[in-house]
Amino acid sequence: MIVGLGTDVLAVARMAASLADPGLRDTVFTPDEVAYCESMRHPAQHYAARFAAKEALFKALAADGQDGMRWREVEVRREPSGRPTLALSGATRVLAERLAVDGVFVTLTHTSEHAAATVVLETRGAPGGERRAG
């Protein structure tokens, strides 16, 4: 059963401008995400896609900013096949567990102008907590 769905779109130029603040990388992205993005020819596109994935996850969880979640508690990883996955930790993981989430699916896409991500949260059992409107 799907218990959450979130999507986000971001202008790559906006992310490129935001990256002028070196603190952004440390606040939003994990060291592995930074290493991956910086290894790419056009890092801002990859940062933007990862930012969109984090936003999409927060939307799927119906997070309202009161849940104590942090950006770096969501990490975009890549399987050997290249398929993106999300790893959750901290308060973000606790909220997902409270909703009985046992499947997190993410898709990323980007062009030179835009990046987008969609996240689907799934449970095989009854949710452990009440679902909030998002």
PLY file of the C-alpha trace (Angstrom):
ply
format ascii 1.0
element vertex 134
property float x
property float y
property float z
element edge 133
property int vertex1
property int vertex2
end_header
0.00 0.00 0.00
1.30 3.46 -0.85
1.49 5.68 2.24
3.26 8.67 0.71
4.02 10.35 -2.60
6.15 13.42 -3.17
7.57 15.24 -6.17
9.84 18.26 -6.50
11.29 20.29 -9.38
14.19 22.72 -9.07
15.90 25.10 -11.48
19.54 24.08 -11.87
20.56 27.76 -12.10
19.01 28.37 -8.68
21.05 25.50 -7.22
24.22 26.76 -8.93
23.68 30.19 -7.35
22.99 28.63 -3.94
26.22 26.63 -4.14
28.14 29.92 -3.96
27.49 29.63 -0.21
29.95 26.92 0.90
27.86 26.25 4.01
25.03 24.89 1.88
27.00 21.76 0.98
27.68 21.00 4.65
24.09 21.68 5.72
22.19 19.85 2.99
24.46 17.19 1.50
26.40 14.29 3.00
30.13 13.94 2.28
29.42 11.07 -0.14
26.84 13.16 -2.01
29.31 16.06 -2.28
32.05 13.73 -3.56
29.70 12.28 -6.18
28.37 15.62 -7.40
31.81 17.22 -7.52
33.10 14.31 -9.62
30.55 15.08 -12.34
31.03 17.41 -15.30
28.08 19.63 -14.29
27.85 19.36 -10.48
24.91 21.75 -10.06
22.62 19.39 -12.02
23.44 16.52 -9.66
23.15 18.65 -6.52
19.77 19.91 -7.77
18.50 16.37 -8.37
19.56 15.31 -4.87
17.97 18.38 -3.31
14.75 17.61 -5.21
14.84 14.02 -3.91
15.14 15.21 -0.31
12.26 17.68 -0.78
10.15 14.98 -2.45
10.77 12.63 0.49
9.76 15.29 3.02
6.57 15.86 1.02
5.88 12.11 0.88
6.28 11.92 4.67
3.96 14.95 5.02
6.68 16.53 7.15
5.71 19.96 8.40
9.09 21.11 9.73
8.06 20.25 13.29
9.41 16.71 13.08
13.06 17.56 13.78
14.27 16.18 10.47
17.53 17.34 8.94
18.61 17.50 5.30
21.59 15.21 5.84
19.34 12.51 7.32
18.38 11.73 3.74
21.17 10.51 1.50
20.85 9.75 -2.19
22.91 6.67 -3.00
23.46 4.73 -6.18
23.32 0.99 -6.59
26.01 -0.59 -8.80
23.42 -0.57 -11.61
23.15 3.23 -11.26
19.65 3.07 -9.77
19.19 5.77 -7.12
18.10 4.87 -3.60
17.47 6.85 -0.43
19.05 6.06 2.93
17.26 7.53 5.95
18.64 8.20 9.43
17.79 10.16 12.57
14.37 11.76 13.01
13.58 11.17 9.32
13.98 7.44 9.75
11.92 7.52 12.97
9.05 9.26 11.16
9.19 6.73 8.31
9.13 3.87 10.82
6.16 5.45 12.60
4.33 5.34 9.26
5.43 1.68 8.85
7.33 2.53 5.66
9.25 -0.48 4.44
9.77 0.56 0.84
11.21 3.86 -0.42
11.35 4.37 -4.17
12.98 7.37 -5.85
13.50 8.50 -9.40
15.71 11.42 -10.42
16.02 13.32 -13.66
17.79 16.45 -14.79
18.59 18.57 -17.79
20.85 21.58 -17.99
17.89 23.70 -16.82
15.82 21.62 -14.38
16.09 18.73 -11.96
13.19 16.69 -10.62
12.58 13.79 -8.28
9.63 11.67 -7.25
9.46 9.54 -4.10
6.95 6.81 -3.32
6.65 5.34 0.18
5.18 1.89 0.57
4.13 -0.34 3.43
3.26 -4.00 3.30
1.33 -3.75 6.57
-0.97 -1.31 8.30
0.66 2.05 9.02
1.94 2.34 12.59
0.74 5.89 13.00
-1.89 8.24 11.71
-1.31 9.61 8.23
-1.25 13.37 8.16
-2.45 15.44 5.26
0.43 16.95 3.32
0 1
1 2
2 3
3 4
4 5
5 6
6 7
7 8
8 9
9 10
10 11
11 12
12 13
13 14
14 15
15 16
16 17
17 18
18 19
19 20
20 21
21 22
22 23
23 24
24 25
25 26
26 27
27 28
28 29
29 30
30 31
31 32
32 33
33 34
34 35
35 36
36 37
37 38
38 39
39 40
40 41
41 42
42 43
43 44
44 45
45 46
46 47
47 48
48 49
49 50
50 51
51 52
52 53
53 54
54 55
55 56
56 57
57 58
58 59
59 60
60 61
61 62
62 63
63 64
64 65
65 66
66 67
67 68
68 69
69 70
70 71
71 72
72 73
73 74
74 75
75 76
76 77
77 78
78 79
79 80
80 81
81 82
82 83
83 84
84 85
85 86
86 87
87 88
88 89
89 90
90 91
91 92
92 93
93 94
94 95
95 96
96 97
97 98
98 99
99 100
100 101
101 102
102 103
103 104
104 105
105 106
106 107
107 108
108 109
109 110
110 111
111 112
112 113
113 114
114 115
115 116
116 117
117 118
118 119
119 120
120 121
121 122
122 123
123 124
124 125
125 126
126 127
127 128
128 129
129 130
130 131
131 132
132 133
